[in-house]
Amino acid sequence: MGVVPGPELLARARLLVAPELSASLVREVERITGRDAEPLADEVPGDGPLLCVGAALPGPVRAAERLMWFHSVNAGTDPLLAAGPWPAGALLTRTVGRMGERIAQYVVGWVLAECQAVPEYAAQHARAEWRRLPTELVAGQTALVYGTGRIGGAVAGLLRSCGVRTVGVGRTGWSGTPPVGFDRVVGAGEDAEAEELAGARWVVGALPLTGATEGFFGAGRFAAVRGATFVNVGRGATVDLAALEDALRGGGVRRAVLDVLAQEPAAPDDPAWRLPRTVITSHSAGITADEDVAQDFAACWEAVRAGRRPELAVDVERGY
């Protein structure tokens, strides 16, 4: 875990910001920290500890051993951690903002659209065909949400407000009162997980990418699904696409909505585009806005100034 910088280090830190940050966001970060920003680039400036804000950490800055704190403008930090050993002792924080709310609306939007036969009616419209189709109610059905953190909890909470029974899947089960938004939490790999997979109407992936979650949704889990729709808003590499295709063609998975893929952007000849009954939405469910970055960085800054570990700090060993 990164070390929370003390007041002396914080006072001396040079502020480096990525060139892709908007001018208004840079001004806000400067206002929060009370210092001028310098560009985050391959050239490492002067002496002293470094406080960086951006999406990627240039190799020379990573190797300089002066990184005190890196604030990621993204929620997922797996690309940062996969690029090389994380500098010893450096604090890593991330931006979540209202991403959970946005992703929750995305999931519920697809759930409601499916229950009201929106895809089928759109296809009928294109054929100028008038025909009533059966619809279904969401209330009383089960959604299995993988990931019980901020984003998974937001998804579960909004689904629950529609009357959906929400079951979370975490690293371990939950013996006491489940986290907010969930009716129940079971552990991955437990018998209860397989039972819930068989009874779920929707299976939602909201997992970060770590060594433990790569290929997590594979043949074994998809074989346990009995007609659920699979929605992935976590990381693309958590899904074995070949196993998903087999489940779609075999009918175990009713349809799929994939906001993320292992390789992005997907080229026109990517096999993912040809998966049956699947929609790909180009990693757009939880777009981060400048105000999200400013808000979360300010909260982290205040926590560090007070000597506290920020709530948005990343455990670099776990990867989230």
N, C-alpha and C positions, 0 to 999 in steps of 0.2 A: 504494500500500500504506500502511496505517496505521503510525504510529510507535509503537514500544514505549515506554511512559511511563517516565521516569526515577524514581529513588527520591523526589525532592523533590515531583514532581507526584503520585505515588502516595500520599504521606503526606498531602497537602492535599486529595485528592479527596473530594467528597461522594458518598455512595452513594445512588443512587435505584433503587427497585425497583418493578416494575409491580404494580398492585393485585390482579391475578389470581393472583399467586404465593401459595402456601399459607403460613400462619404458620410452620410448621416449616421450610420452605425459606428463608424470610426470616431466621429465626434462624440457620440454618446459614451463609448468606451473610454475615451480620453477624459470626459467629464467625470465618470465614475472613479477612475483611478487618479485623477489630478495630475496627469503628465501627458506629454506629447507622444504620439505613436511614431514608430519607425517601421519600415517594411519588413515583413517576414519573408526572407529570401535565402538563397544559398550562402550569401556572405553574412558572417556573424559579426555584429558590431561590437566594438570596444570591449570594456571589462564589465564585470558585475553580473548579477543573476538576471535571468530572462523570464518574462511573463509573456506568453504568446496566446493569441486568439486567432483561430482559423480552423480549417478542415484537415490539413495535412501538415506534417512536421518535416521540413527539409532535412536531408541527411546531415549536413554540416552542423545544424543546430542540435540535432539529436546526439551527435558525436562530441559536441563541445563540452559536455558535462557541466553546463551552467544553467540548464533548464530548471527553473524553480516550480513553474506552474504552466500547464497548457489547458486552455479552455476551448473545447471543441464546439463548433457552431452546429454540429449534428448530434442526434441522439445516439446513433450507433457509432461506437469507437473501434470496432473490429479492424477497419483498414489502418488506423493509426497503430494499433498493437501488432498487426501482422507485418508491418513494414520493417520491423527490427526490434531488438531488445529495448524495452522502455527504460529511459534514463533513471538510474537508481535514485530513489527519494523524491522524484518529481511528482507533484500532484497533478492528477488528471481529472477535470470536471467536464460535464457535457451539457448540452442544451436539450430540454424537453419542451418547455413552454406549454402551448396548448395542443401539442401533438396528439396527446391521448384523446382529447376531445375531437380533433379532426379525424383521427383514425377510427374512433368509435362511430362517428357519423357515417364514415365510409362503409364500415361493416354493416351497420344497421340499414343503410341505404340499399345495399345489395340483398340483404335478407328480406326486406319488405318488397323489393322489386321482384324477387323470385317467388314469394308467396302470392303476389298479385299477377303472376304470369307476364310480367313486363317484357322479358326477352321474346316470349312466344307471340305476344300481341304486336311487338315491333316487327317481327318477321311476317306476321299476317298482313300488317299494314302495307309492307313492301310488295306483297302479292295482291293487294286490293281484295283481301278475303275477309268476309264477315262470318265469324263463328265464335260462339261463346266457349270459353275455356274454364276448366275448374280452377278454383283458387283455394288457398288455405289460410288459416289464422296462425300467427306466430305464438300466441299465448299458450302456455302449457307444454311447448316443445322444449327440447334441450339443446343448448350450445355448449360445446366443450372448448374452453379457451386455454391454449398452451401459453403460459407466461402469466404470472400473478403480480407483476410489478405495476408501475404507473400506467403503462399503456394497456396491458391486459386487463387491469382493474377498471380502467375507463370504458373499455369495450364491454366488459361484463356488466358494468353498471347501467349502461344505456340499453343493452339487450334486456336486462332485468326489468327496466322501467316499461318495457313493452310486454311484460308477462312471460318472458322466456326464462326457463330454469337454467341457471348458469353454474357450470362446474369448471373449476380451474384445475390445471395440472401443473404442479411445481416439482422441484427436485425431490421433495418429500411430501407426504400427506399433512393434513392439518387436523389436530385432535381437538382444538378448542373452537372458539368462534371464528369462522372463516373471515378473510379480509373483506373489506367493503366491496360490494358488487357481486360477491359470489355466494351461492347457496351451499356450495361444498367445494373442498379442495382435496384432490387425491395426488398421490405421488407417481411420478413417471416410472413405469415398469411394474407397478403393483397390479394385482388382479382387478382392483376396482377400476383402473384405467381402461383395461380391455372391456369391462362391462359397460362403462360409460361410452366408449367408442361405438359399441354395438347399438346403443340406444340413442345416440346423438343425431339431431337433424342437421346441425352445422358443427364443423370442426374448424376452429380459428387458430392459426399459428401467429403468435406474437412474441417469438423467441429471439433473443440476441444470437449472434454467431460466435460460438466458442468451440473449443476442441470437443466438448461434450455434446454440442447440438448440431454439428455438421452431419448432414444426411440423416437427421433425427426422424423425419417423416419418410420412412422407407417401406419396404414390402411388408414387414411384420405389422406395422401399425395400420397401413392401408388395408391389409387383409382383414382386420378386425372391424372395419367400417361397413355399415349395412345401409347404404343409400344416403349418406350425409353429403352435403356440399362442403367442399374444402376451400377456405379463404385464407390466404397467406399475406400478412401485413408485417411480418418480422424480417427475416433475411432469406434471400433466395437459396443460399447454399444449405439451409436446414432441410431442404426438400430433395429427395431423389426423384428427378423428373421421370426417369424410366419406370420407376415403381408407381408413380402417380398415373402415368399413361396406361399402364397395365390395369390399374384399378378403375380408371375411367372407361376403358374399353370393355372390362369385365362387368361393369355396372355397380361395383361396390361403392365407388364414389359417383354421386349423381352428376355433379358438375364442379368446376373449379374457377375461382377468381384469384388471380395472382398479381399482386401489386409489385412484387419483387422477384428477381431472377438471380441466379449465381453469376451470370455474365451480363452486365448492363453497359450501354443499351443493347438490346437484342437486335442482331442483324436480321435483315429481311428473310434470310434462309435459315434462321435459327429454328430447330425442330419445335421449340416451345409454341410457336405461332400455329402449329398444326395439331396441337393437342385437342382431342374432341371435347365439345361442350365446355370450352375454357375461354375466359376473357382475361387479357393482360392489360394492366392499366399504367404501365410505365413509371412505377415508383412515385406515385403522386398522392397517395392516401394521406400522408402526414408532412406536407411541405412546411419547412421552417421559415418563419417570417423574421424580419429584423427585430421586431419588438420582442419576439421570443428570446432571441440571443441576448438582447440588452437586459431584459428582465431577469433571466437566469444568471447571467454573468454578474449583475448587480447583487443578487442574493448570495452568490458564492463569495463575492468580494466582501460583503458585510460579515459573512460567517468567518472568513479567514482573518479579517481585521479583529474580530472578537476572539480569535484563537480556537474557533470551532472547526471541526471537519464539515465541509458543506454537504448537504443532503444529496447533491448531484455529483458527488465525488465517485469515481470509478475504482473498483477493486481490480487492478490490472492483472492480478493472478486469475481471477474468475473471468474477466473480460467484460464486466458490466457493473 
